Every structure is written in structure tokens, then in C-alpha cells.
């Protein structure tokens, strides 16, 4: 399982923007050393074209908006018991406060989950996510932030083992069964998450957060747009993979 997970992550890297750019550039350099200069020019040019395209704000924003516009923000008017907040990375650096130990997506997801919890009487927060290369699970780190912000321990359900969205859905099913529940994740990640959860017979009510789309764009390539393109392409590939697997 661990080997398969690593292989999946490695393949994913090379079909996402940065990995694709590096791959095309590496092929171009190979053809230079092989003295096949026409092919070298083709692949080197493609690498720079891909880098420009994925770093170009209007194109990156287009990719992101197509995902984020599928679900509106949560209306806070449902009386639903369970709120499942998906994990998204952290650090265990002891020199940092809890507010800095979570990744930006994780922080936004936890905050949205807490807001919904505070507006929903008798609700429970579900946190999932494994530890990655650390000795503490993302689920626990997210729960620590919730506790620091006043959520009661008895209102938390922690799933420290799921390594990806599919496993998070499996854990959620053991808790909520066929009941409706609120699903909190990044807006770009929400379409794939809903497809996965519904495919397993679950009934999520989307509560997207951490929106990356923008109405104010420049036409100068930047690293933020490259990162947004990476995020979007990752989700498109994930949706395709879910549909292929049925």
C-alpha cells in the first residue's frame, strides 16, 4: 500500500505543471547531448511554453474558476450533526505556534469547520489525515487548533490514518453512514471530493473554502499562478482517475 501510494504521487508529479516542465526540459537536454538539435529545440521550446502558460494569471485563473464555481459558499442554515473537515498538511516544528503549524489550506478548512460548528447546535467535527513524514497526524494537528479556539474535546472525532481523499471517505462512512453531513475542503478540491464521497453512498453537503480565483489579474507570469495551476491540474487528474475507476 505504501509503495503504491509513493508510485502514485511520483507519477502525479510528472504530469502536473512543474513536473511536466522539468520533464520536457530534461528531454530537450538529452537531445542536445545526443546531437539531435531539432528535437532538442522542440522539447526545450515546449518546456518554456508550458512554464509560461501555467504561470500566466488569466490561464491559471480559468483552470481554478472552472472547479471553484461548481459549489457556492455554505449558507450556515442547515441543522446537520456531522462536519467533516479534510486534512491538508502540517509541520511539527516546535519553534512555531499552532497557528503556523498547519498549511494554509488546512488552516482555512479548520476555521470554516469551526464557524459551521459554532452555528450548528449539537454538531460534531470530524478531522482526518495521516502524519506524512511527521510523527503527528494532520487530523490531530487540526484538532489541536480547534481545541485552542474553544471547541470542546467531546465534539471532536479524529481519524489519523487516512492518506488520501478516498480513505477519508471510507472513514467518514464508518461515522455518518447514510446521514447527510457537511463536507469542508478547499474549493478546488470540492468537486473531486463530492464525486468520491457520493460514489461510496455518502451524502455530503459542500462547504468550500480557501478559494483561489480572482477578479483582479495581471498579464505578467508569476509563481502564485503556477502554484494555482498545479492545484487545479492535480484536481482535474484526480477527477479523471475517479471516473476511470468508476
C-alpha positions as CSV (number, residue, x, y, z in Angstrom):
1,X,0.0,0.0,0.0
2,X,2.8,2.4,0.9
3,X,4.7,1.6,-2.3
4,X,1.6,2.1,-4.4
5,X,1.0,5.4,-2.7
6,X,4.5,6.6,-3.4
7,X,4.3,5.5,-7.0
8,X,1.0,7.3,-7.4
9,X,2.5,10.5,-6.0
10,X,5.6,10.3,-8.2
11,X,3.6,9.8,-11.4
12,X,1.3,12.6,-10.4
13,X,4.3,15.0,-10.0
14,X,5.5,14.4,-13.6
15,X,2.1,15.1,-15.2
16,X,1.5,18.3,-13.2
17,X,2.8,21.7,-14.4
18,X,6.2,21.8,-12.7
19,X,7.0,18.2,-13.2
20,X,5.9,18.4,-16.8
21,X,8.1,21.4,-17.5
22,X,11.1,19.7,-15.9
23,X,10.4,16.5,-17.9
24,X,10.2,18.4,-21.2
25,X,13.4,20.3,-20.4
26,X,15.2,17.1,-19.4
27,X,14.2,15.5,-22.7
28,X,15.4,18.6,-24.6
29,X,18.8,18.5,-22.8
30,X,19.1,14.8,-23.6
31,X,18.6,15.5,-27.3
32,X,21.3,18.3,-27.1
33,X,23.8,15.8,-25.8
34,X,22.6,13.3,-28.4
35,X,23.2,16.0,-31.0
36,X,19.7,15.8,-32.3
37,X,19.2,19.5,-32.3
38,X,15.8,19.8,-34.0
39,X,14.2,17.6,-31.3
40,X,16.2,19.5,-28.7
41,X,14.8,22.8,-29.8
42,X,11.2,21.3,-29.9
43,X,11.3,19.9,-26.4
44,X,13.1,22.9,-24.9
45,X,10.7,25.3,-26.5
46,X,7.7,23.2,-25.3
47,X,9.1,23.4,-21.7
48,X,9.3,27.2,-21.8
49,X,5.9,27.5,-23.4
50,X,4.4,25.2,-20.7
51,X,6.1,27.2,-18.0
52,X,4.7,30.5,-19.4
53,X,1.2,29.1,-19.9
54,X,0.8,27.7,-16.4
55,X,2.3,30.8,-14.9
56,X,0.1,33.1,-16.9
57,X,-2.6,34.5,-14.4
58,X,-5.6,34.5,-16.8
59,X,-5.0,30.9,-17.8
60,X,-4.3,29.8,-14.3
61,X,-7.4,31.6,-13.1
62,X,-9.5,29.9,-15.8
63,X,-8.4,26.5,-14.6
64,X,-9.2,27.3,-11.0
65,X,-12.6,29.0,-11.6
66,X,-13.9,26.0,-13.5
67,X,-13.5,24.0,-10.3
68,X,-14.4,26.6,-7.7
69,X,-17.6,27.8,-9.4
70,X,-19.3,24.4,-9.1
71,X,-20.3,24.9,-5.5
72,X,-21.4,28.1,-3.7
73,X,-20.3,29.0,-0.2
74,X,-22.1,27.3,2.7
75,X,-25.2,29.1,3.9
76,X,-25.0,28.1,7.6
77,X,-28.7,27.3,7.7
78,X,-28.6,23.5,7.9
79,X,-29.2,21.5,11.1
80,X,-26.7,18.7,10.4
81,X,-24.8,16.9,13.1
82,X,-21.5,16.0,11.4
83,X,-19.0,18.3,9.9
84,X,-16.1,16.5,8.1
85,X,-13.0,18.7,7.6
86,X,-10.5,17.1,5.2
87,X,-6.8,17.3,6.0
88,X,-4.1,19.1,4.0
89,X,-0.7,19.0,5.6
90,X,1.2,20.4,8.5
91,X,4.6,20.8,10.2
92,X,5.6,19.7,13.7
93,X,8.3,22.4,14.2
94,X,8.2,23.2,17.9
95,X,9.5,26.7,17.4
96,X,6.2,27.6,15.7
97,X,2.8,28.3,17.3
98,X,-0.1,26.1,16.4
99,X,-1.5,28.9,14.1
100,X,1.6,28.4,11.9
101,X,2.0,24.7,12.0
102,X,-0.9,24.0,9.6
103,X,-0.7,24.6,5.9
104,X,-2.7,27.5,4.5
105,X,-5.5,25.2,3.1
106,X,-5.7,23.3,6.5
107,X,-6.0,26.5,8.4
108,X,-8.8,27.8,6.3
109,X,-10.6,24.4,6.4
110,X,-10.4,24.2,10.1
111,X,-11.6,27.8,10.6
112,X,-14.6,27.1,8.3
113,X,-15.4,23.9,10.1
114,X,-15.3,25.7,13.5
115,X,-17.6,28.5,12.2
116,X,-20.1,26.0,11.0
117,X,-19.8,24.1,14.2
118,X,-20.5,27.2,16.3
119,X,-23.5,27.9,14.1
120,X,-24.9,24.4,14.4
121,X,-26.1,23.2,17.8
122,X,-25.0,19.8,19.0
123,X,-22.7,19.3,16.0
124,X,-19.5,17.2,15.8
125,X,-16.3,18.0,14.0
126,X,-14.6,15.1,12.1
127,X,-10.9,15.6,11.3
128,X,-9.0,13.2,9.1
129,X,-5.5,13.0,7.7
130,X,-2.3,11.0,8.3
131,X,1.0,12.3,9.5
132,X,3.0,12.1,6.3
133,X,6.7,12.3,7.2
134,X,5.9,13.6,10.7
135,X,5.0,11.7,13.9
136,X,1.7,13.5,14.4
137,X,-1.3,13.1,12.2
138,X,-2.8,16.1,10.3
139,X,-6.1,15.1,11.9
140,X,-4.7,15.6,15.3
141,X,-3.0,18.9,14.4
142,X,-6.3,20.3,13.0
143,X,-8.0,19.1,16.2
144,X,-5.4,20.9,18.3
145,X,-6.2,24.2,16.5
146,X,-9.9,23.6,17.1
147,X,-9.3,23.0,20.8
148,X,-7.2,26.2,21.0
149,X,-10.1,28.1,19.5
150,X,-12.6,26.8,22.1
151,X,-14.1,23.7,20.6
152,X,-14.8,21.0,23.2
153,X,-12.9,17.8,23.1
154,X,-16.1,15.7,23.2
155,X,-17.2,17.4,20.0
156,X,-14.2,16.1,18.0
157,X,-13.8,12.9,16.1
158,X,-10.3,12.2,14.9
159,X,-9.3,9.9,12.1
160,X,-5.4,9.8,12.0
161,X,-4.9,7.0,9.4
162,X,-6.4,8.1,6.0
163,X,-3.7,9.0,3.5
164,X,-5.9,10.4,0.7
165,X,-9.4,11.6,0.0
166,X,-10.6,8.0,-0.8
167,X,-9.5,6.8,2.6
168,X,-11.1,9.9,4.2
169,X,-14.4,9.0,2.6
170,X,-14.1,5.4,3.9
171,X,-13.5,6.7,7.4
172,X,-16.4,9.2,7.1
173,X,-18.8,6.3,6.2
174,X,-17.9,4.5,9.4
175,X,-19.1,7.6,11.3
176,X,-22.0,9.1,9.4
177,X,-23.3,6.1,7.5
178,X,-26.0,7.3,5.1
179,X,-26.8,10.5,7.0
180,X,-26.3,13.9,5.4
181,X,-23.1,15.6,6.7
182,X,-21.2,18.8,5.9
183,X,-18.0,18.4,3.9
184,X,-15.4,21.1,4.3
185,X,-12.4,21.3,2.0
186,X,-10.7,23.6,-0.5
187,X,-12.9,25.0,-3.2
188,X,-10.7,23.4,-5.9
189,X,-10.7,20.1,-4.2
190,X,-14.5,20.0,-3.6
191,X,-15.7,18.6,-7.0
192,X,-13.4,15.6,-6.7
193,X,-14.3,15.1,-3.1
194,X,-18.0,15.2,-3.7
195,X,-17.7,12.6,-6.6
196,X,-15.6,10.3,-4.4
197,X,-17.9,10.6,-1.3
198,X,-21.1,10.2,-3.4
199,X,-19.6,7.2,-5.2
200,X,-19.4,5.4,-1.8
201,X,-23.0,6.1,-1.0
202,X,-22.4,9.1,1.2
203,X,-24.5,12.3,1.3
204,X,-22.1,15.3,1.6
205,X,-23.4,18.9,1.8
206,X,-20.5,21.0,0.3
207,X,-18.9,23.8,2.3
208,X,-16.0,25.0,0.2
209,X,-13.3,27.3,1.5
210,X,-9.8,28.5,0.5
211,X,-10.9,30.0,-2.8
212,X,-8.0,30.9,-5.2
213,X,-9.9,32.5,-8.1
214,X,-9.5,36.3,-8.6
215,X,-11.3,39.1,-10.4
216,X,-8.1,41.2,-10.5
217,X,-5.5,39.8,-12.8
218,X,-2.2,40.9,-14.4
219,X,-0.7,39.6,-17.6
220,X,2.7,39.0,-16.1
221,X,3.5,35.4,-15.3
222,X,4.1,34.7,-11.6
223,X,4.8,31.8,-9.2
224,X,1.5,32.1,-7.5
225,X,-0.3,31.4,-10.8
226,X,2.0,28.4,-11.3
227,X,1.0,27.1,-7.9
228,X,-2.7,27.6,-8.7
229,X,-2.3,25.8,-12.0
230,X,-0.6,22.9,-10.2
231,X,-3.5,22.7,-7.7
232,X,-6.1,22.8,-10.5
233,X,-4.4,20.2,-12.7
234,X,-4.0,17.9,-9.7
235,X,-7.7,18.0,-9.2
236,X,-8.6,17.5,-12.9
237,X,-6.3,14.5,-13.0
238,X,-7.9,13.2,-9.7
239,X,-11.4,13.6,-11.2
240,X,-10.4,11.8,-14.3
241,X,-8.9,8.9,-12.2
242,X,-12.0,8.6,-10.1
243,X,-14.2,8.4,-13.3
244,X,-11.8,5.8,-14.8
245,X,-12.0,3.7,-11.7
246,X,-15.8,4.0,-11.7
